[in-house]
Amino acid sequence: MPTSGGALRVAVYAFDGVTMFHLSVPQLVFDEVTRQGLGDWTTVLFSDRAGSIRTAEGYPIGEVRGPSAARDADVVVVPSWFEDGRAAGPTLRRTLAEAHGRGATIAGLCLGAVAVADAGLLSRRTAVTHWQAVDMLAARHRDVVVDASVLYVDHGDVLTSAGTASAIDACLHLVRGRLGAAAANRVARSLVVAPHREGGQAQYIERPLPAQSANDPIAAVLEWALRHLAEPLPVERLAGVAHLSRRTFIRAFQASTGTTPAVWVRQRRLDEARRLLESTDLPVDQVAATCGFGSTVTMRQCFTAAFDTSPSEYRRRFDARAADDDAGRREPPAIRCPP
């Protein structure tokens, strides 16, 4: 692998409809390596054919090179993908497969993981993509294990990342792997981003209640349970509210919600815990009691397992009240950017 001062060639795939943010992230991070004097890293944009592309924002970008630009690249990046999830074309699939075959690192950032999977580079491997595309990717490539809870997955030769800003994390990870933690920290500090974020995209996934029809016998139980989260909610009690036997209730509940009563209750308690951590100053032990976890330890274990971060760390990061207060009381800190 290149060391400090070494050269690295990065080819970034560009296509009509790519957002400027996704296209800029790998260029911003990798070019900063050169600007900081940490190595001679160069990036080039390529597409299925040479010419120009138009971004999702409507801006034309010219002088995009053809697939040959990826032939001598050390890293080939697919920074995003089409929102309709269309299959990658034969030119891109061949380009990625050939680059991988000669030893280049392939990175599928955000929805770009879809194209990397289409090229056959994630077979029997774990991958991640934007949480909204997790089900689609898993259904299309059943031999890929899709983990929606992490920010990125690195197999050494193939890297995938979760949604949007996680691309920055993945690119900094590549810098860290090739140049070391000090170099990655220096790049992150210059870009004013965290060198390594805790947690995963599970913190950002919305989990709305499933739609219920008016004649669904389970709907009333769900509404009732949400009003009684602080109380013990064993399946026998829920079945009693529904006036069904335990066995019949479990079968009807799974048919209606797609999950078991215990899992559903735990998810709703976690949702309420997140809301309280974001919007109140209740101590964690009171949040645990209000949400029906029984103990702070139980809540902490469930919370960490679900969101890969502790309740206290989650509150620090997502406290809406603190953000509002900061906006009203403080001016944003001055940020000195390099010339």
QUIKA-V866771 format. One record per helix or strand of 2 or more residues. SS is the DSSP state (2 for helix, 1 for strand). FROM is the first residue (numbers start at 0). TO is the last residue. Records with the same first field share a line. If there is no record, write none. Layout:
SS: FROM-TO  FROM-TO
This chain:
1: 6-12  39-45  50-53  59-64  74-77  104-107  125-126  144-145  151-153  157-160
2: 19-34  66-69  89-100  111-117  130-139  165-178  180-190  200-203  218-226  234-241  245-256  260-278  283-289  295-306  310-317  319-328
